[in-house]
């Protein structure tokens, strides 16, 4: 007897013989894949039995096209939503519009002009090169809703650090919150901003003090998560008490959380979303950040009035090439940072990453990306090639100081897109353990053991441990096992392993889990099977760009090509609705 239950069918069966039943099934299935609605035209292209939206409205009591009416399903712009997800999408668009309606650009421009000398000293410009970081900071100051996007190494957090230096100079009492979807990402944005602060020339001690007082948290903690519910303490009726909310890794935020976050921003305050629009979307339903970015056909286009304002501060002026011919709601509210300070487009990691991003990687030309100082491609999946990467893990084991050992371990990571099966995270965690044990470097056992690297898999606010935090198990001077973590200030803290319940060994991790992290040495392994739905351009790009110095790719050339030409396509209506 087959015990597998089709939960989508269970959901659809609730509607019995109603015409909506097959649509209900497909809506449920699509939601599980990350879509927030079902496109009727797309549905009809793949099914013999065609569905007409007029028939749905006239023959089913479960669907309406009236957005103000509560029903199981909503039809909008030829897309069918479950009501809750239509409400999330509607709230996001509504909240963005309200923020923009309450902007006071003329007042803020006067304040900026008074700080023109400071701006020029903070943002050093090179003659003949447009300073997109300066443009992003100016636009973020002028507008209540802003997006700063860009690939790895383009300086998103550097831009924010310089933006904050400007903001604190104008208003030392301004209240700023830093947030991110995960605890690890939240800690990292604060750490990155403090590091970037030290590189800004001429900051007074008073301004530096304001930086040191910054606090970061998960979005859930910022909003005041109510356990066991879908609700938060802060919402549209009880908004956050901050002047500016800065959110990193915004591509990881699903439609539900994004709705709750934006609606909790007072309409006369500011929110700045940071992220890479080309990275993986949220594990939850929706690709909100990417959808919002797509509402403008091309990034870095501005209306004439915005061009005039920006050019008052720029040595290298924006030209007609940057003029937005058709003005949308978010024209001038989004800036894409253009220059990568980590990767060159024409060599190494940058060359293959941009080839994936541009969908121009071809299997017949795979050697053009191989055998250089940064990138090695292995198509044969030979054990000795994997073992050459496993050897790198000896570095952290040989280091006696726990903090330095933890840092050494954080330089190396093996990434897979899948949890179980051949070449999965589970597979490689076992393989690395076995290899290091065979070499006499590691002595694994059930539970915790000496030199075991672990990753926390569930937030523990009492211990201040968050999903994604990396720790290292080591015996202390009394031969008692401790789990060592690096604190936000760079110091070491030890926690008794008896207090830690939700964890896993982490020689390998999923590409999804690696999002937002950086490692010096990275191995990306793709399964050998062709046609896997999980393999997408965004997933591959995210995996490749986790590497800073050294990238090992284990994949067949044809699978690399196939993956690079398969973008994530998640149905939503945000892009179209923001344009209206």
N, C-alpha and C positions, 0 to 999 in steps of 0.2 A: 504494500500500500504506500502510495506517495504521500508523505507527510508535509510536503512543501505547500504553503498557503500563499496564494496570489492575493496580496493585500489590496492591490488595485482593483481586482475583481470583487473582493469583499465590499470595497467602497462603492463600486459601480452598481452592485446588486441592490443597494439600498434604494435605488431609483427604479427598480423593477422593470416594467415594460415601457417606461417613458422614453421618448426619442432622445433624451439627453444621456441615456445610459452609456453608449460607446464613447461619447465625449467626456463623460465623467471618468471613465476608465483611463482614457488617454491623458486627461488633465492630471490625474493622480500619478501616472507613470512619468510624465514629463516633469512634474514637481520633484520626484525622487532623483531625477537627472540634473536638477538645478535650474530648470526653466520655471518662470513664474506665471506663464500663461500658455495657451495653445493657439497657434495661428491656424485659422480655419483653412486658408489656402494651402498651407503646408500639409495639413491633415488630409485634405482631399487629394493631394498629389500622390499620397501613399496608400490610399484605400479605394477599393472598387465602389463601395457604397458611399456616395457623395453626400455631404451635409450642407444644407443651405441655412444661412444665418436667419433668414426670415422664417423658415419652417421652425427653427429652434424657438424663436420668440413667440410664434403663434400657437405652437403645439405643446410646449412644455411650460409647466408652472414653476419650474425650478430655475429659470433664467430670465434676466431682464437686461435691457439696455439703458435703464435709468440709473445713473450712478448714485443717486440719492436714495434709492430703494434698496433695502436689505433683502438679499436672496442668496441661494446657494451658489449661483454662478452669475457673473456679470459679462455681458458682451460689449466690448469697446474696441473700435477701430478694427473690426473683424477678428478680434482675439477674444478667446474665452478664458476667464479667470475664475478661480475659486474666490469667493467674496473677500476673504481675509487678505489675500495677496493683492487684489485690486486696491483694497484700502491702504495697504502699505505703500504701494506705488503712488497712489493719489496723494498720500500724506507727504511723501518725499518731494513731489513736484510742487505741492502747495507751500510747504515750508521754505523751499528755495525761492519761490516767487515772493513770499512775504519778506524774507531777508533782503532781497534785492530792492523791493519797493521802499524799504526803510533806510536805504543808504543815504549818506550825507557827503557826497563826493566833494562838493565845493568847499565845505568846511575843512575836510581832511586835507585837501590840496593846499590850502593856506598853511597848515601846520607842516606839511612836507616841504614847501618852498622855504620855510624858515629854517629847515634843517638841511638845506642843499649842500652846504660845505661838509657836514658830517656824512651825508649820503655818499658823496664823492670820495671821502676818505675810507669809508667802510667797503664800498664796492669799487675796487680798482678796475678801471677799464683799459683794455688794449685797443689802440687805434686800429680802426678798420674791422673790428669784431664786435658784433652786437652782444651786450652783456645780458643774457637771458635771466641770470640770477637776480640782477638788479630789477629787471622788468617784473619778474615774479613777485619780488618783495614789495614793489610799489603797488602793483595791482592788488596784492593781498591786503595792504594797508587801506587802500581806497574802498574796497568792497566788503560787504558783509558775508558773502559766500565766494570762496575761492578754491581753485584746484591748482596744485603744482604737481606736474607729472614729469617723468623722465626715467631713463634706464639706470642701471647700476653705475655708480661713479659720476653721475652728472651733477651731484652736489645739492640734493634736495634738503638735507639737514644743514648743510653749510648755509644755504639760502635762508633757512628758518633762523639760524643763529644770528645772521646779519640782520634779518628782519626784526628779531627781538631786541638787538642792540639799538636799532632805530626806535622801536616802540618804547623801550624803557627810557630812552633819552627824551622823547616827547612827553611821556606820562609815566613817571616812576611808580605811581600807585596802581597801574593797570593790573588786572587780575588775569593770569594766563594759566590754562590747564593743558597738559600734554596727555595724550591717550593713544591707545592702539588696541587692536582686537585681542591680542594675547599678552600675558604678563611679560614674556620674554621680549616681545617687540616694544612694549611700554618701557621696560628698563633700558633697552637699546637706544631709543630715541633720546632719552635724557642724557645717557652717556655720550652719544654722538654729538649732541648740541653743546655739552660742556667741553668736549674735546675741540669742537669747531670754534667755540668762544675763545679759547686760548690762542688761536691763530689770527684773531681779528686785531688789527693794529689800533693803538690809541684809546682803548676802552678805559674809562675811569674805574676806580675801585668801587664806587657806588653802583655803577652798571654791572660790574662783575658780581657784586653781592646779590643783585636781583636774579641773575642767572642761577646762582647757587641755591636760591630759595625755590626754584622750580620743582614741581612734583609731577610725577607721571603715574598713570594707572591704566588698568584695562578699561575699556568702554563700559563694561558691566559695573565695575566699581565706581566709575565716574557718575553713572546714572543712578546708582543705588539699587542693585539687583535685589528683588524680593524672592527669596528662595521658594521653589516649588510653583512659581507662577510665570506668566509671560510679561509681567509688569515691572515697572521701575519706580523708584521714589520720584525721580525728576521726569517731567513730561511737559506738554504744552501748557498745562494748568499750573505746574510747579517747576518752572524752568531752572536751568543751571545758573549759579551765581558767579559767572565768569564773563569777562569782557571779550576774551578770545579763547577759543578751543581749537587746538591743533591736533590733528589725528593722523598718525603715520600708518603705513601699510593698509591704505583704504581699499585696495583691491580685494582684500580678504574679508570685507564686511558684506554680509548677506542683506537681502532686501528688508527683512524684519528688523534687524538691529539698526540698519541705516535709517529707517523710518523713525524709530524711537530716538535715535541720536539727534537727527536734524530737527525734529519737532521739539526737542528740549532746549534748543538754543533760543534765547530771547530774540525777538525780531529786530531789535536795534543793536545786537551784538554781532560777533563774527565767528565763523567757523572756516578753518583752512584744512582741506583734505590733501594729504600727500600720498603718492603711490606711483607705481609703474603700471600704466594702462595696458601694457602688453604682457604682464605676468598672469599667472593663474588667477581665476576668479575664486570667490568664496566657496568653501566646502558646502555651505548652506545655499538655499535657493537664491538665485539672482546673481548678476554680474553688474551691480549698480554703478560702480566707479567707472568701468569701461563703457557702459551704456551712456552715462552722462558725458564722458569725453567724446563719444561719437556723435553727440548732438550738433557738433560743428564739423563740417566736412573736412576741414584742414585745421590743424592747431596753429596757434600764434598768428591769428588774424584778428584785427581790432577795428572797431568803428573809427571814423575820422576824429571824433572828439577825444577818444582814448589815445590815438596816435599823437595828437597835439599835446596832450598832457605828458605822456611818456617822453616825448622828444625834448621836453624842457629839462630833463635830467640826464639825457644820454649824450655822450660825445659822438658815438657812432649811431646815427639816427635810423629809426625805422622808416621804410620807404613805402611806395605804393604796393609793393609786393606783399606787404603785411596789412593791406587794407581789406577789411571784410566788406564785400559787395552786398551781401544779404545779412542783415543784422538779426541775430537770434537772442533769446533770453540770456544766454550765457556768453555772448560775445564780450570779450575783455575780462571775463572771469576765470579763464583757464590759460595757463602758460605751460608749455612743454620745454624743459631744459634740454638744450641741444648738444652740448659738448661733454663727452665722457672723458674724465680725467683718469680713468682706469683702463679702458680698452680703446685701442686704435681700430678703426673700421677695416683696415686693410691687412691685418695680421693677427695671428694667434687666436685667443679666445674671442676677441671682438669680431674677427673675420667670420668665424663659423656662427657666432650668435646672431649677427646681423643678417647672415644668409638665411638662417632659420626664420628670423623676424620678417624678412622680405619675401619668404617663400620661394627662394631661388636656389636652394641647395639641391644639387642633382647627384645621384649615385655615381654616374660616370665620371664626375669631377671630384670625387671624394678625396683623392690624393692631394688636391690643392689645399686641403685643410689639415692634412696629416703630416707627421714627421717634422715638426718644428719645435721650437723651444718650449712652447706652451701647451700644445694640443697633440695627444696621441690617440689614434683610433684603432680599435681592435675588433675585427669582424669575426674572428674565429672562436671567441669565447674559450680560449685555452686556459687551463688551470694555472700554468706558470705565469701568465700575464696577470691574472687576478692576484696570485701570490706576491708578485712584485709590488702591487699596491698594498696588500696586507702588511708587507714589511715596514711600511711607513709608520704603522701603529707602535712599533718598537720604541719610537722616540719618546712617547709620554711615559712608557714603562721604565725606561732607563733614567728618567729624571727623578731625583730623590725628593726635591721640594714639591709638596702637593699643589701649590698655586702654579708654579711653572709647569708641572706635569699636566694640570688642567688646561693651561693655555696651549701646551703642545698638542694635547688631544683635540682641542678646538680648532686646530689648523687642518685637520684631516677629516674627511667624511665620504662615505660610500652611499650613493643615492639610487633608489629604485622607485618606480611609479606604483609598485604593487606591494601588498602586505604579506601575502602567502603564495607558495608555489615556487617553481624554479626561478632563480635570480630575483627573488623577493627580499624584502627587509628581513623577514624571519630566516630565510635561507642564508643570507650573508652574515647575519649576526652569529649563526651557528658556524659557518665556514671560517670566519675570522677567529672565533674562539678556538676552534679545532686547530687551526694553523699555528696560532701563538702558543697553544698548549704543546703541540708537536715540537716546536722550537725551544721549549723550556722557558718561555717568557711569561706564561699565564697558567694559572691552575684553577680553572672554573669549577664551580660546584653549584648545587641547588641553593637558591636564595642569594644573599650577598657574598661576594668574595673579593679578596685583595686585588686592586688594580682594575676592577670592573667599572666601566663607564655606564652611567644610567641616564635616562631621560624621564623627567616627571611627566605623567600623562593626565593629571587632574589638578586643578588649582587647590592649594591648601593655604588659605589666608592666615591661619594661625602660625604656620611655619614660614610664611612669606615665600612659598614655593609656588611656581606657576607652570601650567602646561607648556612643555617645551624646554624648561630649564635643564641644563646639563650638569651632572655631578660626577665625582670620581670617588669610588670606594677605596679607602686605604686603611691599613692598620696604623694606629698611632704609636707613641713611644711605649705605651703599656700593652701593646699588641692587641688593642681593642679596635674593632672596625668602626670607622667614621665615614660619613659621606660628606665630601668637601664641595662647596659651591663658591663661586666668585661673587662677592657682593657688588652693589652698584658703584661703590667707591674704589673698587679694585682690590679690596682686602679679601682674605679667606675666611669662610665660616664653616664650622663643622656641625653636622647634625647626626644624632644617633640613628642608625638605620632602622631601629625598632619603631620609630615614629613615622617611617615612610612606607606607605602601602601601595600607592598607585605609581608604578614605574615600569620601565623596560630597559633591557640592555640596548646600547645604542652605537655599536660600531657602524651600523647602517640605519638610515631613516628614509622615509618617503620624501619624494620631491615636494609634496604639499607641505610637509612638516618643516622642510628646509627653507621655505619661503621667508624672505627677509633676513636670512643669515648669510654670512660670508665665510669661506674657508680657503686657506691657501692651496690645499691639494684636494681635488674633488674627482671622484669616479662616478660617472653617470652610466647606469646599466639599463638598457631597454630589453624587454623580453624578445625572444626569437620569433614568436608568433606574429603573423601579419594580420592587419585588419582589426586590432584591438581598439575598442572605442575610447579607452582611457588615454591612448597615445595621441596627443594634440600638439600643435605648434606652441601654444602657450606653456604647456607642461615642459616640453623640451627646452624652450628658451629659458624658463625659470631655472631648470636644473643646470644648464650650461653656465649661466651667469652667476651661480653661487661661487664659482672658482675665481680666485684672485691671481694665482701664479701658475697653477699646473692643473690641466684638465685631461682626464683619461675618459675616453668614451668607448664603451663596449656595446656595439650595435652593428647590425648588418647595414650596408650602405643603402639598400632599397628601403629598409624600414626608417632610416633617418630621413630619406627623401619623402616617403609617404607621410611621416609624422609632421615634417616641417610644412607640408602643404594642406594640413587638416586643421583649420582654426576651430576653436570652441565656438559653438553657435547656441546661445541660450536665448530663448524667446522671452521678450519683455516689450513693454510699450513705452518705457521711460524716454528713449531717444526721440521718438515721434512726439510724445506729449510735451517735452521740454521745448521742442521747436515751435509749437503752436503759440 
